[in-house]
Amino acid sequence: LGAGNCTSIQDEYTRYLCYVDLAVELKNEEICENIIENSYWKGDCFSFVASAKGDWDICNKVPNGEMYKQVCLADVISATNNSELCEKINESDLGGMVPSVCLPCWPNCSNLQ
C-alpha cells in the first residue's frame, strides 16, 4: 500500500484517514504533505507520526500555529514518557493541560539535568 493508493480515494475524509494510517504505519511524515484539503488534518497527521516516531521535531511542521504544535509536543511526551521534553512545554498554549509525566517537575522543568 502506497500513498498513490490513497490518492484515488474520492471521499476527502476517507483519503485523509488513508494518508494518516499509511504515514503512521511507515513512520513517514512526508506522506502527510499529501493532505491538501484541510490544514488541521495535515497537522493531525504530523502529530500522529511525531508520536509514533517519538520525534518532537516533526511538531514544527504542524501548520496551524503554536497551540497545535504544543499539543503535538504534549502528545509526543505522553507517548514516549520523556520528561526531558517537558521544558519545551508552554502551558498557556495548552490551556493549562500539562502531560502527567511533567507534573513532578512542573513548573520548573527547565531545571532538570
N, C-alpha and C positions, 0 to 999 in steps of 0.2 A: 504494500500500500504506500503510495507516494502522494505528495501534495497535488500532483496532477489529477489524481482521482477525486480530490475534494473540489477542484475547480469545476468539474462537470455537474456538481450538485446545484440544482436551480434555487431551492429554498435558502435564503441568506442565513437564517439561524442554524439550519442543519449543516450548511457549508462551514460556518464558524465552528460548530462543535467538532466537525471532522478535522479542521486545522488544529484545534486545541488538542484533541486526542492524539493526533499524529505528532505534534510538537512535544507534548509531554512524554509520549512513548519513546521518541527518539532523542529526547532531551536536547532539542534543537530550536532555539528561539528565533532563528531566521525564518522558520515556517510561519511564525506569527505575522511577518511582513505581508503575507498574502491576504490578510484580513483587512480589507479596504472600506467596507461598508460602514463600520462603526468603530470609532477610536476607543470607546470603552471596552468593546470586545477585544480589540487588539491589546489593550492594557491588561485585561484579564489573562489573555494568553501568555504575555510576558511574565505576569505574576505566577501563573501555574508552572511555567518552565523554570523560573527562578527558584521556586520552592522545590521542584523535583530535582534540580541540579545542586541546590544548596548554594547558589551563586547570587549574592545580593547585587552584584554589578549589573545584572540584567535588569534590575528595577529602574535603572537610569534610562531605559528605553521606553518605559511607560509614558505614553504621550499626554496624559490628562492632568498634569500638574503635580505639585509637591505632595498633596494629600494622598493621591493614589500611589505615588512612589513610596511613601511612608507605610501605607497599608501593605504594599508588596514586601517591603523590608520586614515588617512585623510578621508576615506570613513565612518568610524565609527563616527568621529567628525561631518561630514556633516549630517549623518543620525540621530544623537542624538542631534545635535546643542549644544554639550557640550564643551564650551570654556575652561574648566578646563584641558582638554586633550591637548590643544594647546602647552603646554610647552614640550611635548614629540616629537613634530614635528622636523625633521631635514630637513630644506629647501633644502639643496643640494641634498638629496636623492629624493626629489620630483620635481627636475628641476625648482625650484622657484615657484611651484604651491602650494599655501597655501589655506586651506579651508577658505571660506569667513567669517565664524564665528570667525576665528582667527585674521582677519585683524585689528580690533580695538586695539589689544594688541601687534601686531607684530612689532618688533622682540623681545620684552621683555615680552613674555607671562609667563615666569617663575617667574615674579614678581607679578603675580596675587595672591590674598589672598582669 
